[in-house]
């Protein structure tokens, strides 16, 4: 299996990493109820399959996802343990109202809390989750938050520091303070905006890119049907926010899935593996984050560690892509 260096760091990562948004369970931006035993099984299966990094965040389940990651990794020796990437900047109060804070004291407290929940002395990677929240709010704290992360890195609490959901102008503002190891943006067949300016900027400046939502929150998993969408619980954010799950996008997206299924059938690969392979076709992409709510779902994507598409297959898929959805997914 090919590993790639993440940006300017010494971290070598596999083409796919394991995401933990859904295993946070029921919360403000959750995916509905989630069984912790299934989550732990999924995380362990991902490591056993060869995936060497896990991406999480404090706000996923208000600390729950980080605690589940710690529990899942208890069985692995130090040499077997994957890298764990987390985030900062999205906070919540006692009433579980979600907010945003990149002030010095808040970021330092978040990092300490993540270290405690994850049961480790150092975070492999800590990312500013959003430059502002809700998206579009004032981003005037990003320099303060970035300077704080740089200081915490100097103190030995963090190995590498990165950003998520930043645009080129925001990254330019930070580069004079400290190098950016990587960017975590949304990227899928249905959301391709970063190809225009973000990916060229990162490639030119040695910034790694770890894309999230390559399956577009399950739409490109091959498991989504109209009936399944109609049966989703009201607490599943996708049916309330994500236009990919609504008309007129839904019909076009389901048609695209059938194209992907045809490509996958030639190789005895899943739809999900084809969708992931498509995102990995560009050299600027260091790796992508995939989720799994149980061990079986991990089995359905693990083949993407090595499966790649031919140029002809990429062209076939590109000819069927619907218009890119212009929205920032919440992560």
N, C-alpha and C positions, 0 to 999 in steps of 0.2 A: 504494500500500500504506500502511496506517495504522501509524504508529509510536507507542509509548507510553513516557512517561517512567517510569523505574524508581524508584519510591518517592520519596525526598526528594533524589535525585541529579540530575545533569545528563545522565545516560545515557539515550539514546533507543534503544529496542530493537524489533525486529520481533516479531510474535506468536509465532513459534517460533524456538528456538535449537537448535544442533547439540550433542548429547551424545556423550561419548567413553568411557563406561563399557566398552562391548563392545570397543573398539579397543585397550584395554589388553592384550588377549590372554589367555593362560593364566596365571592367578594364583589366589590363595585364593578370591576371589569373582568369578572370571571367567566368560565366556560360552563358553569353549572356544577352540580355536586361531583365530587371525585373521591374515590376510595384510596386511602393512604397506602394500603398494602399493594394495590395495583401500581401506584406511583413508584414505590420502592422497587418493585419487580421490574418496572420499565427502566429505571435508572441503572439498576444492576445489569440488566440484559444489554443495555447500551455499552457499558464498559466491557462486558464479556464479548461483545461483537467487534470490539476494536476501536470504538469511539473514545477519544482521549481528552475531551473537554465537555463541560456542562455549563450552560448559561442560565443564570437565575437573577433575581432582583428582590430586594427587601419587600417591596409593595405587593408582590405576588402572594395573595392570601394574607397580607399583613404579617409577614415574617414566616408564614407556614411553609412556603416552598423551600426556603433556606434550611429550615429545621428538617424537612423531609430529605433534602440532599445529604445533610450530615448523617442522618440515620441510614440512608442507603449505602453510604461509603464506608460505614463502620467495618464491614467485612473484608475490605481490601487492604493489602499491605501497602506500605509507603511506595514501593516500586510499581504497584498496580493502580494506585490512586490517580484518577484523571485530574486535569487542571479544572479549577472552578472559577468562573467569571461571574461577577456580580455588579451591582450598580448603586447609584446614590442620586439624591435630588428629589425623588418623589416620596413624600412623607404622609403621615396620617395622624389624626388626633384620637382621643379616647372614644369618640363617637364614630370612628372609622370614616371620617371625612377626609378625602384625599387632597393634598396640597403640594406645594413646591417650595423648596428652600435650598439654596446653594451657599448660604452663609458659612463662615468658618466653623462656628460651634456646631451647627447642624450637620455639616458634612463629616466632621470629626466624630460626632456621636453616632452617625449612621455607620461609619466604617467600624467603629468599636462594636456596635450591635451586630453587624454582619459577621465579624470575627467570632463573636460569642455563639451566634446561632449556628454557624458553620463548623464550629469546633476546631478552629485552626489559628495559628499564630500570624499568618500572612495571607493576604488575598492575592491570588495569581494575577488577576486583572480586575480593576474597578473602573466602571464607566459612568460618566454623567448620563443619566437615563434619558432626560429630555432637557434641551436648553431652556425651555419654559413650559409651564403646564398650567392650564390647558394649552395645547399647541396654539401659537399665535400671540400669547401673552408676552409681556416684557421679558427680554433675555438679558437684562443688564447685570445679572449676577454671575454670568458664566466665567468671567475672569477671576472672580473671588473663589468660586468653586474649584476652578482648575488649579489655581495657585495653592489651594488647600490640599488637593490631591497630590500635587507635586511635593509638598512638604511631608505629607504622610508617606509617600514613596521614599523620600530621603530618610525618614525615621525607620524604615524597614517594615512598615505595616502592609505595604502594597508592592508587588513586583513590577507591575506595569499599569499605566493609566491611559484611559481611552474615552471616547465619546459615543453617544448613540443618538440617532435622529437629528444630527447637526447638518447644516448646509455648508457650502463652501465659504461663504463670508464669515460664518461663525467659527469655522475651523481656522481661518486666517487670523482671527483675533486671538486665538490661543497659542499659536505656534511660537510666538516670540517669548512666551512665558515658559513653556516646556514642550518637548516633542510629543506628538500624538501617536500612540502605538497603533491604534486602529479606530475604525468607524463601524458602528452597527446600524445599518439602514434597512428599511423594508425593501425586499426585492423578490419579485415573482413574475411569471408570465403576464399576470394581470396588473402589475404595478411596476413600471419600467423607467420611471422618471430619473433615477440616478445614472442611467446610461448617458444622459446628455452632458452633464458637467461634473457630477460628484465623482464618478469612477475615474475619469481622466485626471482630475485633481489629485485623488488619492494615489493613483499609479505614478504620477509625476513626482510626488513628494514622499514616497516610501511609506505611505499609510496603509496598513492592512485593512481589508474589508471583510466583515463577517455579516452576511445578509440574514435577516430574519424573515419569517413567514414565506419561505419558498413554496409552500403548499397553499398559500393564501388562506391561512386559518382553516385548513381542511377542505376548501373548495376543490383543490387539485389533488386530493388524496385518492380519488377513484372510488371512495366509499360514500360520497354525498349524493343524495337523491332528493327530489322534491318532498317525498314523504318524510324523509329523515329531518329535513329542514323544518317542515310543518310541525314535527313532534318535538322540536327543541324546547327546553324549558325557558320560561320568560326571563330567567336570570342569565341566559347565555347572551353575552353582549353582541355576538355576531348578527343575530336576527334583528337587533335594534339599531345597529350603527353601521355595519359593513354593507355597502351597496352591492358587493359581489354576490350576496345572498338574496338580493331583491331584483325584481324586474326593472328595466329590460336586460340587466346584466346576467341574471341567473340563467336564462335560456341559452345565451351565447356561451356562457362558461361551461354548461353541461355538454354542449356540442364539442367544445374544445377537449374536454375530458375524454370523449370517445376517440378523438384523433390520437391522444396520448396513449389510450388503451391499445389502439392498433399498433403503434410503434413498440410498446412494451411487449405485446404478444409475440412479436418476431424474435425477441430475446428471452422470453419467459421472465419478464420483469414486470413489476407492478407499475401502475399509473404514477404513484408517488415517486418511485425511483426515476422514472422518465422526467417528471417535473423538476426534481432536484438536479438531475444531470444537466438539464437545460440551463439552470442558474450557474452551474459550475463551468460552463463553456468558455467564460471570459477570464483571461489571466489576471485581471484586476481583483477578482473575487478570491479571497484566501480560503474561505469556507462558508458554509451556511448552517443555520440552526434549524433543526427539525424537532418536533415534539412527539411525545408518545405517552398516552395515558395508561397503557398496560404493555406487558412484554410482547404481546402479539403485534401491536402497532409498531414497535421497534423492529421486529422481524421484517415488517413490510417496507422498511426504509433503509435497513442496514446495508443492503446491496449497493446503495448509492455511494458507499465508500470507494467503490472501484468502477462501477458502471459508467461509461461515457457514450455520448451520442456521436454519430458520424456527421460530417458536414452536410450530407444530403438529408439526414434526418432532422438536423437543426433547421435547414431551409424549409423542409416540409411543415414543421411545426410553426415556424415564423409566418408562413403564408396563411395560417389559420388563426393567428392571434387577434382577439378583439381589441378595441381601443383600450389603452391603459387607463385604469381607474385613478383619478387624481385625488387621492386622500392619503393622509398619514395614518397608518394603523397604530392603535394604542398598544404599547408593549411594556 
